[in-house]
Amino acid sequence: MRLVTWNVNSLKARLERVSDWIIEAQPDILCLQETKMKQDAFPTDHFANLGYESVHFGTGQWNGVAILSRVGLENPIRGFSAQELAQDEEARIVSATCGGIRVVSVYVPNGRSLDDDHYKYKLEWMNRLLHSISGQHSSKDKIAICGDFNIAPDDIDVYDPKALVGMTHVSEPERNSLKQLMEWGFKDSFRKFYSSDRLYSWWDYRGGSFHKGIGMRIDLILVSLGLADSCLGSLIDRNARKGQQPSDHAPVVVELDE
């Protein structure tokens, strides 16, 4: 089973690219972030014609998350829970059971700067994610949290740790919030197969960052302890970051023996 996460940075602007990639890569489950679409604008029928059921949570020009699946899609929930949907001001999390795996697509808040209220919101959001997962599941369950976490787990996941001191994505509280989630019972599927540095999933559009290798690994597929042994391999598809009008993120892929 091929499970993928991809921040597409506007599905409307990149629907053709995403569709072409789907046809070529043939993912079984694809989690999308930053769709930047309202609910009624999401191309449900288009993806159905490609063989995928889908669930989307979007409110407009910002945020937006989705799951596409060709292995079934059951019990979809927009927001942290159906009961709390009205409390979710931003469309940042959607989940569904696909092929026996509880799949969660997340777009973690950016944080902006360490003294911004959005940074506090980011830490609170991560804490809420932990409590939501731990309150509904056991680490022995088959769960995958896929998405743009806007957190680089370690120094090897950024191009220059010294240049980023005092900035978001690398601060100790952010990394601790991710660490707490993993300590509850998740593994970083990509790091199961790669231990080297300079392996990134995001590159700024500005300054030729992609070609200069100035990036971060902030797009993650976290697999629960009940799913970790099923991981057969992983990769970041840098080719999807090339060409005309790409997203600033590349798809992250994990192969599962499911």
Phi and psi in degrees as a GROMACS rama.xvg file:
@    title "Ramachandran Plot"
@    xaxis  label "Phi"
@    yaxis  label "Psi"
@TYPE xy
-103.812  114.603  ARG-2
-110.325  131.635  LEU-3
-134.235  145.739  VAL-4
-125.426  142.128  THR-5
-155.134  119.196  TRP-6
-82.3558  109.081  ASN-7
-91.2289  -7.80557  VAL-8
51.0303  58.8718  ASN-9
96.7679  100.522  SER-10
-69.1482  -33.574  LEU-11
-60.6427  -43.7824  LYS-12
-72.9161  -22.4209  ALA-13
-127.093  22.4478  ARG-14
-59.7693  -42.2696  LEU-15
-64.0413  -42.822  GLU-16
-63.5547  -43.8495  ARG-17
-63.3336  -43.3233  VAL-18
-63.0645  -44.5658  SER-19
-61.3955  -40.0852  ASP-20
-66  -40.9311  TRP-21
-60.1922  -45.5628  ILE-22
-61.8083  -38.2712  ILE-23
-77.0941  -45.6462  GLU-24
-87.4324  -23.5779  ALA-25
54.0016  54.7847  GLN-26
-68.6409  148.33  PRO-27
-84.1156  -36.1786  ASP-28
-135.422  129.826  ILE-29
-128.97  119.229  LEU-30
-97.3704  130.723  CYS-31
-115.904  147.86  LEU-32
-131.828  159.29  GLN-33
53.6817  50.9623  GLU-34
-66.455  -31.4691  THR-35
55.9946  44.3869  LYS-36
-132.772  149.733  MET-37
-76.4034  164.54  LYS-38
-57.7165  -46.633  GLN-39
-74.9172  -6.78766  ASP-40
-95.4797  -10.6853  ALA-41
-66.9103  133.651  PHE-42
-81.1664  63.5274  PRO-43
-57.1664  -47.228  THR-44
-65.8236  -35.8198  ASP-45
-61.429  -46.1804  HIS-46
-70.6851  -31.626  PHE-47
-62.6207  -36.915  ALA-48
-67.2076  -22.832  ASN-49
-87.3868  -4.44625  LEU-50
100.77  18.56  GLY-51
-121.364  131.134  TYR-52
-75.9594  157.638  GLU-53
-150.307  155.126  SER-54
-136.133  137.056  VAL-55
-132.778  144.875  HIS-56
-129.794  107.075  PHE-57
-146.966  151.809  GLY-58
-125.682  -5.64153  THR-59
155.361  -138.237  GLY-60
-78.5254  -9.21416  GLN-61
-118.466  156.897  TRP-62
59.8264  -144.687  ASN-63
97.4524  126.894  GLY-64
-135.035  152.992  VAL-65
-151.711  161.128  ALA-66
-131.539  129.651  ILE-67
-111.72  138.478  LEU-68
-146.265  137.19  SER-69
-110.973  13.85  ARG-70
-121.181  26.0802  VAL-71
99.5134  151.431  GLY-72
-147.985  106.04  LEU-73
-122.759  153.876  GLU-74
48.3682  55.6146  ASN-75
-71.4176  139.668  PRO-76
-132.147  124.911  ILE-77
-94.912  127.609  ARG-78
90.1086  -176.165  GLY-79
-67.6341  -32.2304  PHE-80
-159.835  161.379  SER-81
-62.2784  -34.2092  ALA-82
-71.5127  -27.0703  GLN-83
-100.995  8.43837  GLU-84
-55.7277  -41.884  LEU-85
-65.1468  -21.1569  ALA-86
-85.9496  -11.3435  GLN-87
-87.9794  100.891  ASP-88
-73.5402  -26.9414  GLU-89
-121.608  138.425  GLU-90
-81.965  91.5254  ALA-91
-125.838  -4.26285  ARG-92
-150.352  134.905  ILE-93
-144.321  146.558  VAL-94
-140.43  157.388  SER-95
-164.147  159.07  ALA-96
-96.068  120.422  THR-97
-128.255  117.431  CYS-98
57.7775  34.5432  GLY-99
84.4353  2.06972  GLY-100
-112.553  133.868  ILE-101
-80.9826  110.272  ARG-102
-103.771  130.943  VAL-103
-123.423  120.815  VAL-104
-101.878  122.935  SER-105
-127.226  146.205  VAL-106
-126.021  93.181  TYR-107
-68.8081  139.954  VAL-108
-52.7083  146.998  PRO-109
-68.001  -46.2075  ASN-110
101.859  -31.6965  GLY-111
67.086  -69.8648  ARG-112
-152.902  161.283  SER-113
-67.1611  -19.1501  LEU-114
-104.2  11.9447  ASP-115
-93.8244  147.367  ASP-116
-61.3056  -26.4134  ASP-117
-66.9688  -27.04  HIS-118
-68.0552  -42.662  TYR-119
-63.1163  -40.8446  LYS-120
-60.9286  -39.5952  TYR-121
-60.5607  -47.3914  LYS-122
-65.3614  -40.5479  LEU-123
-64.8833  -38.4879  GLU-124
-65.2208  -43.2138  TRP-125
-63.9307  -38.5651  MET-126
-65.4687  -38.0427  ASN-127
-66.9778  -37.4513  ARG-128
-61.2101  -46.0763  LEU-129
-58.8318  -46.8098  LEU-130
-68.9031  -33.4093  HIS-131
-66.0188  -46.5356  SER-132
-66.48  -48.8002  ILE-133
-67.7664  -26.8975  SER-134
-78.7566  -18.1858  GLY-135
-112.555  -14.6122  GLN-136
-138.785  167.17  HIS-137
-108.495  151.862  SER-138
-64.9695  -14.3598  SER-139
-81.2795  -13.2958  LYS-140
-70.7143  161.785  ASP-141
-90.3662  104.436  LYS-142
-133.381  141.456  ILE-143
-133.157  121.47  ALA-144
-102.098  116.466  ILE-145
-122.063  134.306  CYS-146
160.456  -172.185  GLY-147
-89.3539  104.874  ASP-148
-85.7528  -13.021  PHE-149
51.7334  31.5323  ASN-150
-138.789  125.775  ILE-151
-89.1986  115.704  ALA-152
-56.9685  -40.0314  PRO-153
-142.103  170.688  ASP-154
-61.1314  -31.158  ASP-155
-69.0029  -9.25435  ILE-156
-93.2882  7.86564  ASP-157
-131.687  156.133  VAL-158
-69.1751  -32.3513  TYR-159
-156.118  96.423  ASP-160
-56.5338  -36.885  PRO-161
-65.6658  -34.0541  LYS-162
-73.1067  -14.3744  ALA-163
-109.924  7.12871  LEU-164
-59.4297  132.29  VAL-165
84.2699  9.99501  GLY-166
-115.078  164.368  MET-167
-71.2143  172.151  THR-168
80.1955  -22.1459  HIS-169
-127.799  1.43865  VAL-170
-69.1622  154.181  SER-171
-60.6207  -44.6777  GLU-172
-60.5727  -38.2666  PRO-173
-64.4155  -48.0602  GLU-174
-64.7105  -34.2221  ARG-175
-66.2835  -36.6619  ASN-176
-64.889  -37.5811  SER-177
-70.0844  -40.1591  LEU-178
-61.9401  -40.1622  LYS-179
-63.2338  -39.2685  GLN-180
-63.2949  -42.5329  LEU-181
-71.5409  -35.7585  MET-182
-66.5896  -26.474  GLU-183
-64.3643  -32.4735  TRP-184
152.105  41.4241  GLY-185
-127.447  153.03  PHE-186
-121.124  145.489  LYS-187
-79.8995  105.403  ASP-188
-61.5377  -34.8133  SER-189
-66.6461  -43.8229  PHE-190
-71.3316  -9.5237  ARG-191
-67.4541  -23.5876  LYS-192
-116.659  -16.2011  PHE-193
-134.438  132.571  TYR-194
-117.972  -1.16111  SER-195
-85.7182  166.736  SER-196
-91.2492  -175.203  ASP-197
60.0303  33.561  ARG-198
-118.295  102.379  LEU-199
-118.685  163.265  TYR-200
-121.593  -8.45908  SER-201
-138.47  137.885  TRP-202
-138.569  132.348  TRP-203
-58.7607  145.682  ASP-204
-66.3811  -28.1214  TYR-205
-82.2702  150.711  ARG-206
67.514  18.568  GLY-207
63.695  33.8292  GLY-208
-58.789  -38.4787  SER-209
-62.2571  -47.171  PHE-210
-72.5211  -24.0415  HIS-211
-88.8565  -5.88736  LYS-212
73.7997  29.7774  GLY-213
-100.183  95.7377  ILE-214
-148.11  -172.065  GLY-215
-142.642  152.913  MET-216
-102.95  96.7762  ARG-217
-121.354  -4.66841  ILE-218
-99.6522  119.702  ASP-219
-129.18  151.048  LEU-220
-119.421  104.543  ILE-221
-93.6178  126.385  LEU-222
-113.105  138.513  VAL-223
-67.6536  164.261  SER-224
-59.3607  -29.6675  LEU-225
-73.7367  -10.0836  GLY-226
-118.125  -18.414  LEU-227
-57.6968  -39.5689  ALA-228
-68.8019  -13.0255  ASP-229
-84.232  -8.89269  SER-230
-71.5413  125.347  CYS-231
-104.292  -22.4667  LEU-232
176.644  166.608  GLY-233
-151.656  159.42  SER-234
-161.64  161.163  LEU-235
-111.697  121.542  ILE-236
-85.43  86.3374  ASP-237
-64.5867  -25.4012  ARG-238
-61.4411  -28.6122  ASN-239
-72.5744  -11.8689  ALA-240
-90.1238  -4.85039  ARG-241
-96.1222  174.603  LYS-242
87.5196  -163.122  GLY-243
-83.0558  128.898  GLN-244
49.0873  55.5268  GLN-245
-78.6489  163.499  PRO-246
-66.2398  157.871  SER-247
-80.9435  -0.843119  ASP-248
-113.425  153.396  HIS-249
-108.304  152.183  ALA-250
-66.9936  141.973  PRO-251
-110.614  129.869  VAL-252
-121.072  139.252  VAL-253
-132.236  136.507  VAL-254
-97.2943  130.876  GLU-255
-119.61  142.482  LEU-256
-87.9763  73.258  ASP-257
